[in-house]
Each structure stands twice: as C-alpha cells, then as structure tokens.
Amino acid sequence: MQNTERITEAELEKSKDILIKMRDYYYKKMVGQVHLGTALFATIMCNGHILLESVPGLAKTTAAKTITEAVNGTFSRIQCTPDLLPSDIIGTQVLNYSTNSFDTKLGPVYANFVLLDEINRSSAKTQSAMLEVMQEHQVTIGGNMYKMPDIFTVIATQNPIEQEGTYLLAEAQLDRFLLKEKLTYPNMNEEFAILNRIEQDAFVPESSVVELSDVVYLQQLVKRVYMDDSIKRYIIAIINATRYPERFIPKELAEYVTMGASTRGAIALMEVSKAMAVMCCRNYVTPDDVKSLIHSVLRHRITLNYAAVADHISEETIIDAILGAIQTP
C-alpha cells in the first residue's frame, strides 16, 4: 500500500538540493546527452536498471562512472565476451589450501553501480545469470545467499550495429530493464567542448557531492508521490493500446506491432512518472510526467516485425501515434 503521508515542502526542498548537486557534478563532466542524464537520474531514483544503446565512444562508461562518483558509490565494470561465465560475474568458491576449505569470492557484480559493457556479446546463459541478479537483488554461491547492496543499478550497454558474435537479448530479458536509452552523436559545438574539457583534465575524479543515504532518501520520496486514479488509468490505457494497436491507431501502423508492453511496463511507467515529478519539485504526478520518458520506458517493450525494419518504422513512431490517440486526463 502506498504511503499516503503528504510530502512536505521541506522534503521537496531537500530533494531539490540533492538533485542540483548531482546534476551539477554530472554536467561538469558530461557534455550534451541531457536526455541520458535525466534517464540515469530517474533509474537511480527508482532503484532500477537501464540499457544504453549506441555505437562505441559516446561516453556511456563516463556517464556511469560520473554518477557513481557523485554519490560516493562503488563501481564495477564487466566487459562481456562470448566466453564470459556466470561465475565470472556473480562469483564462485575458491579452495583455501591453508584451511582445506572453500572460501567464497564475490564477483564484480557486487557493487552499487555495475557497468555491463556490450551485454549482447555474452552468451545467453551468462545474460540469464546477470538478469536474475538484477531481478532478485541477490546471488547464491555454494548454497549461501548474498544480498546485493540496497542501492544496486545495472547500466548495460549494447552496440546496435554489430551482429556477428552477439547474442540478442530476449523480450523477457529486455523487460527487466526499467529504461532503454538510445544515444546519438554529439553536435559539432558539443564535440568542441568535449575536446576542451579533455585538455583541462575535467574528467579526473573529484570528491562526491552527496552520499548514498541521500539517494535512499530520494528513492523513499519517490514512493510517496501522489498519483491520481485518472493518471493511473491513463497509463493503463497507453499500455493497453500497445497490446491492441489496431483499436487505436491507423491500420497501416498497427500491422507493424507483434507484441505490446507487459504489466511490468505499466509499473515502470508509474515509477518513472513519480521520479519525474520529484525532479520537477512536485509531490504529485501530471500527464506530462508520464509522457516525459515514455519512449525510454516503452521502446524495448514493444516488438515490431521485419516489415517495420524494412519500412523504417521505429518503436517511437508507434508510441507517438498511441499518445496521440489516447485522451490526456
């Protein structure tokens, strides 16, 4: 049951102060990629996971490290390869010859922020092991259970261009990610600013500006944000339209959709909308909060057929058509 205690102005002011410090630190190192920053903040505030899709070299690793530095968290980077084993990620038991017993060695997944680089290069078995940790927030080694940190966010990346030697994530696995963000190339002015910051050593780690306890505070605040029943029904209507698009959008567009969003998609949209409300210093959700990151919430939860690829129809096109067809409360 939702905590019905109203969020006070003082609590909103404190959350605003925390977010300003995080944003200032983030954009001191990051140039452009504003939408990525918003998506990362929303993901952290919901204690979820995010999938980043782009060609190499667009600051995905830098963004993950910057967020970690800002909140004084622990960071781990896992480079996915076809020969990567589940034990390489979650850990294993190692024989201690001095005691003639097995010692548990936790894997690199045990951190506050885990960068899972090129997740689509790891085998399906390894992907499943990692995604199980994401869902259950725990690992089991040698029959013993180890809880993940209270703040646990996986930032996974994948290269959409290369197909050879890759293992595409299944729909059920994609659904585990709260958001999927697509990164584009910076413009010329942004790239000029990046080169200047490289010369100025702007990417050297600095002291954190907030603590993990402040992130927990934001997460607890998000849970208390008020959402009216009309907004919940609006979210449900959008999700339902992804499942039965022929009832809401033109037939020529509906024919491209093979599968819509699950109930997890509705939950994700609700949680992200509440996070956006807090970022806007409000204790209630508006329809604009629902729309703000709707592409990131739904683009990996809507499956299109091969005809859509041939005709250059994207998930965003379908989402925009559905938004135009559903009445805003």
C-alpha positions in Angstrom: 0.0 0.0 0.0 1.3 3.5 -0.9 2.4 5.7 1.9 -0.3 8.3 1.9 1.6 10.8 4.1 1.8 14.0 2.1 5.3 15.1 1.0 6.1 18.4 2.7 7.7 21.5 1.1 10.8 21.0 3.3 11.2 17.4 1.9 10.8 18.7 -1.6 13.4 21.4 -1.0 15.9 18.8 0.4 15.3 16.6 -2.7 15.9 19.6 -4.9 19.2 20.4 -3.2 20.4 16.8 -3.6 19.4 16.7 -7.3 21.0 20.1 -8.1 24.3 18.8 -6.6 24.1 15.6 -8.6 23.2 17.4 -11.8 26.0 20.0 -11.4 28.6 17.2 -10.9 27.2 15.2 -13.8 27.2 18.1 -16.3 30.5 19.3 -15.2 32.0 16.2 -16.8 29.3 15.3 -19.4 28.7 17.4 -22.5 25.2 17.2 -24.0 23.4 13.9 -23.6 20.8 15.7 -21.5 18.2 13.0 -22.1 20.7 10.4 -20.9 21.3 12.3 -17.7 17.5 12.5 -17.0 17.1 8.8 -17.7 20.0 7.9 -15.4 18.7 10.0 -12.5 15.2 8.5 -12.9 16.7 5.0 -13.0 18.6 5.6 -9.8 15.6 7.2 -8.0 13.5 4.1 -8.9 16.4 1.7 -8.0 16.1 0.2 -11.4 18.3 -0.8 -14.3 19.0 0.9 -17.6 20.0 -0.3 -21.1 22.1 2.1 -23.2 22.2 1.5 -27.0 24.8 3.3 -29.2 27.9 2.9 -31.2 31.2 2.9 -29.1 32.8 6.0 -27.8 29.7 8.1 -26.8 30.5 8.4 -23.1 28.4 5.6 -21.7 31.2 4.5 -19.4 32.0 8.1 -18.4 28.3 8.7 -17.6 28.2 5.6 -15.3 31.4 6.5 -13.5 30.4 10.1 -13.1 27.1 9.1 -11.4 29.0 6.8 -9.1 31.5 9.5 -8.2 28.7 12.0 -7.5 27.0 9.8 -4.9 30.1 8.2 -3.4 29.1 4.7 -4.5 31.1 1.6 -5.5 31.6 1.0 -9.2 32.3 -2.2 -11.2 32.8 -2.7 -14.9 32.3 -6.0 -16.6 33.4 -6.4 -20.2 31.1 -9.0 -21.8 32.7 -11.6 -24.2 31.3 -14.8 -25.6 33.5 -16.9 -23.2 32.3 -15.0 -20.1 30.9 -17.4 -17.5 28.2 -16.7 -14.9 30.8 -17.3 -12.1 32.9 -14.6 -13.6 30.1 -12.2 -12.8 28.4 -13.4 -9.6 31.4 -15.1 -8.0 32.5 -18.6 -7.0 34.0 -20.7 -4.3 37.8 -21.0 -4.2 39.7 -23.7 -2.3 41.8 -22.4 0.5 44.7 -24.8 0.8 45.8 -23.5 4.2 42.4 -24.3 5.8 41.4 -27.0 3.4 38.0 -25.4 2.9 36.2 -23.3 0.3 36.2 -19.5 0.6 33.5 -17.5 -1.2 34.8 -14.9 -3.6 32.1 -12.4 -4.7 32.1 -11.4 -8.3 32.3 -7.9 -9.7 28.5 -7.6 -9.8 28.6 -6.9 -6.1 28.7 -3.1 -6.3 26.3 -0.1 -6.2 26.7 0.6 -9.9 27.6 -2.1 -12.4 28.5 -1.2 -16.0 27.7 -4.3 -18.1 29.6 -3.4 -21.2 28.3 -4.9 -24.5 25.8 -7.2 -22.8 24.8 -8.7 -26.2 28.3 -10.1 -26.6 27.9 -12.5 -23.7 26.2 -15.9 -24.1 22.5 -16.4 -23.3 23.5 -18.4 -20.1 25.6 -15.5 -18.8 22.9 -13.0 -19.7 20.3 -15.0 -17.7 22.6 -15.2 -14.7 23.1 -11.4 -14.7 19.4 -10.6 -15.3 18.4 -12.9 -12.4 20.7 -10.9 -10.1 19.0 -7.7 -11.4 15.6 -9.0 -10.6 16.2 -10.8 -7.3 18.9 -8.5 -5.9 20.8 -11.4 -4.6 23.3 -14.1 -5.6 23.6 -17.7 -4.5 27.1 -19.2 -4.2 27.7 -22.6 -2.7 24.2 -22.8 -1.3 24.6 -19.5 0.6 22.6 -16.4 -0.3 24.3 -13.0 -0.6 22.1 -9.8 -0.8 23.1 -7.1 -3.2 23.6 -3.6 -1.8 20.5 -1.6 -1.1 21.4 0.7 -4.0 22.0 -1.6 -6.9 21.8 -0.3 -10.5 23.0 -2.1 -13.6 23.9 0.1 -16.6 24.1 -2.2 -19.5 25.3 -1.2 -23.0 24.9 -2.8 -26.4 26.1 -1.9 -29.9 23.2 -2.0 -32.4 25.5 -2.1 -35.4 27.5 -5.3 -35.0 25.6 -8.6 -35.3 28.4 -11.1 -35.7 29.4 -12.8 -32.4 26.5 -11.3 -30.5 23.5 -12.8 -28.6 20.4 -10.7 -28.8 18.5 -10.2 -25.5 15.2 -12.0 -25.4 12.0 -9.9 -24.9 11.6 -11.2 -21.4 15.1 -10.2 -20.5 14.7 -6.7 -22.1 11.6 -6.3 -19.9 13.8 -6.4 -16.8 15.3 -3.0 -17.7 13.4 0.0 -16.4 14.5 2.1 -19.3 16.2 1.8 -22.6 18.0 4.9 -23.8 19.4 5.5 -27.3 22.4 7.7 -27.6 23.2 9.8 -30.7 26.4 11.6 -31.9 27.2 15.0 -30.3 26.8 18.0 -32.5 29.9 20.0 -33.5 29.7 22.5 -30.7 29.4 19.7 -28.1 32.3 17.9 -29.6 34.4 21.1 -29.4 33.5 21.4 -25.7 34.5 17.8 -25.1 37.9 18.3 -26.6 38.4 21.4 -24.4 37.4 19.5 -21.3 39.9 16.7 -22.2 42.6 19.3 -22.4 41.6 20.7 -19.0 41.5 17.3 -17.3 37.9 17.8 -16.4 37.3 14.0 -16.2 39.6 13.5 -13.2 37.5 12.0 -10.3 36.6 14.5 -7.6 35.1 14.4 -4.1 31.5 13.2 -4.1 28.8 15.8 -3.7 26.1 13.6 -2.0 26.1 10.3 -0.2 24.3 7.0 -0.8 22.0 7.9 2.1 20.8 10.9 0.0 20.0 8.5 -2.9 18.0 6.3 -0.5 16.1 9.5 0.6 15.2 10.2 -3.0 14.0 6.6 -3.5 11.8 6.7 -0.5 10.4 10.1 -1.5 9.5 8.8 -5.0 7.4 6.0 -3.4 5.3 8.6 -1.6 4.5 10.8 -4.6 0.7 11.0 -5.1 -0.7 9.7 -8.3 -4.4 10.3 -9.0 -6.5 7.4 -10.3 -7.1 9.3 -13.5 -3.3 9.2 -14.2 -3.2 5.5 -13.4 -6.0 4.9 -15.9 -4.2 7.0 -18.4 -1.1 4.8 -18.0 -3.2 1.6 -18.3 -4.8 3.0 -21.4 -1.4 3.6 -23.1 -0.2 0.1 -22.2 -3.4 -1.5 -23.4 -3.1 0.4 -26.7 0.4 -1.2 -27.3 -1.3 -4.6 -27.0 -4.2 -3.9 -29.2 -2.9 -1.1 -31.5 -5.5 -1.8 -34.2 -8.2 -0.4 -31.9 -6.4 3.0 -31.5 -4.0 3.8 -34.3 -4.2 3.6 -38.1 -4.2 0.0 -39.5 -1.1 0.6 -41.6 0.8 1.4 -38.4 -0.9 -1.3 -36.2 0.2 -4.0 -38.6 3.9 -3.4 -37.7 3.3 -4.4 -34.0 3.7 -8.0 -33.0 3.7 -7.6 -29.2 2.9 -4.9 -26.7 4.1 -4.0 -23.2 3.5 -6.2 -20.2 2.2 -5.2 -16.8 5.8 -4.6 -15.8 5.8 -1.8 -18.4 2.8 -0.2 -16.6 4.6 -0.4 -13.3 7.8 1.1 -14.8 5.8 3.9 -16.4 4.2 4.7 -13.0 7.5 4.6 -11.1 9.3 6.7 -13.7 6.5 9.3 -13.7 6.8 9.7 -9.9 10.6 10.2 -10.2 10.0 12.9 -12.9 7.5 14.6 -10.5 10.2 14.7 -7.8 12.7 16.1 -10.3 10.2 18.8 -11.1 9.8 19.5 -7.3 6.2 18.3 -7.1 4.6 15.8 -4.8 2.0 14.7 -7.4 2.2 13.3 -11.0 0.9 15.1 -14.0 0.3 13.7 -17.6 3.5 15.5 -18.7 5.5 13.4 -16.2 4.0 10.3 -17.8 5.0 11.5 -21.3 8.5 12.8 -20.5 10.4 9.5 -20.6 7.7 7.3 -22.2 10.0 6.5 -25.2 12.6 5.2 -22.8 10.1 3.1 -20.8 8.3 1.5 -23.8 10.7 1.3 -26.8 12.2 -2.0 -25.6 8.7 -3.4 -24.6 7.1 -3.0 -28.0 8.2 -5.7 -30.6 7.9 -4.8 -34.2 8.0 -7.2 -37.2 10.5 -7.3 -40.1 8.2 -5.1 -42.2 8.7 -2.3 -39.8 12.5 -2.5 -40.2 12.2 -2.6 -44.0 9.9 0.5 -43.9 12.0 2.4 -41.4 9.2 2.4 -38.8 10.5 2.8 -35.2 9.0 2.0 -31.9 9.0 5.7 -31.2 6.7 6.2 -34.2 4.2 3.7 -32.7 4.4 5.2 -29.2 3.8 8.8 -30.6 0.8 7.5 -32.5 -0.6 5.9 -29.4 -0.1 9.0 -27.3 -2.0 11.0 -30.0 -4.9 8.5 -29.9 -5.3 8.3 -26.1 -7.1 11.2 -24.4 -5.0 13.1 -21.9 -6.7 13.5 -18.5 
